[in-house]
Amino acid sequence: MIAKLQIYKCPHCGNIVEVLQV
């Protein structure tokens, strides 16, 4: 499997969330 790490910025709270998709 290839793990893909996405950096997502929440438009509502302004927090930067790291989403790890396996």
C-alpha positions as CSV (number, residue, x, y, z in Angstrom):
1,M,0.0,0.0,0.0
2,I,1.0,3.6,-0.6
3,A,0.4,5.9,2.3
4,K,-0.5,9.4,1.2
5,L,-0.2,12.3,3.6
6,Q,-2.3,15.4,2.8
7,I,-2.0,18.7,4.4
8,Y,-5.5,20.2,4.7
9,K,-6.4,23.6,6.1
10,C,-9.8,23.8,7.7
11,P,-11.6,26.8,6.3
12,H,-13.8,27.2,9.4
13,C,-11.4,26.9,12.3
14,G,-8.2,27.8,10.4
15,N,-6.4,24.8,11.8
16,I,-4.0,22.8,9.7
17,V,-5.0,19.2,9.7
18,E,-2.8,16.3,8.5
19,V,-4.8,13.6,6.9
20,L,-3.1,10.2,6.4
21,Q,-4.8,8.0,3.8
22,V,-3.6,4.4,3.7
